[in-house]
């Protein structure tokens, strides 16, 4: 099935070079793939995977290993952001 992975801020460094300008990567994944199944192979440190959304809806950390992605989903991930 087809999904779109979007990485923001410093996480764009984990995308292939050709996807960094748009911060998104179209992907084909197997049925039953979870956010952690997508994140794992990218070797992003877990502490950098702060905010995870599927189609704009927050996915809490405990659900990231069990929430199956669906055809056409957009998986968006942000690192922790400091500021003031």
C-alpha positions in Angstrom: 0.0 0.0 0.0 1.1 3.6 -0.5 1.7 6.1 2.3 3.6 9.4 2.6 6.2 9.9 5.3 6.9 13.6 6.3 9.8 14.5 8.6 10.2 17.9 10.0 13.1 20.1 11.3 16.3 18.2 12.0 14.6 14.9 11.1 14.8 15.7 7.4 18.4 14.5 7.6 17.1 11.0 7.8 15.3 11.2 4.5 17.1 10.3 1.2 18.8 13.3 -0.3 16.2 13.6 -3.1 13.3 13.9 -0.6 14.9 16.5 1.7 13.7 19.6 -0.2 10.1 18.6 0.1 10.5 16.9 3.5 8.3 14.0 2.3 8.8 10.6 0.9 6.2 8.5 -0.8 6.6 4.9 0.4 5.2 1.5 -0.4 4.6 -0.6 2.8 3.0 -3.9 3.6 -0.5 -4.2 5.1 -0.3 -4.0 8.8 2.7 -1.7 8.9 2.9 0.5 12.0 4.6 3.9 12.5 7.4 2.1 14.4 7.9 -0.2 11.4 8.5 2.8 9.3 10.7 4.7 11.8 12.9 1.7 12.7 14.7 1.3 9.4 15.5 5.0 9.3 17.5 4.6 12.5 16.2 7.8 14.0 17.0 7.9 17.7 13.9 7.3 19.7 14.4 10.5 21.7 14.1 12.5 18.5 10.7 10.9 17.6 8.6 13.2 19.7 5.4 14.1 17.9 3.8 11.5 15.6 0.7 12.2 13.6 -1.3 10.1 11.1 -3.4 12.2 8.9 -3.2 15.1 11.4 -4.2 12.9 14.4 -1.8 12.5 17.3 -0.5 8.9 17.9 0.6 8.4 21.5 3.9 6.5 22.1 2.2 3.3 23.3 0.0 3.1 20.1 3.0 3.6 17.7 3.8 -0.1 17.7 0.2 -1.3 17.1 -1.6 1.4 15.1 -1.7 0.0 11.5 -1.3 2.4 8.7 -3.9 2.5 5.9 -3.6 3.1 2.1 -3.0 6.8 1.5 -2.1 7.7 5.1 0.3 10.6 5.8 2.7 9.8 8.7 4.3 13.0 10.0 7.0 13.1 12.6 8.5 16.1 14.5 11.5 16.1 16.9 11.3 17.9 20.3 11.4 21.6 19.8 12.9 24.0 22.3 12.2 27.7 22.3 10.8 30.4 24.3 
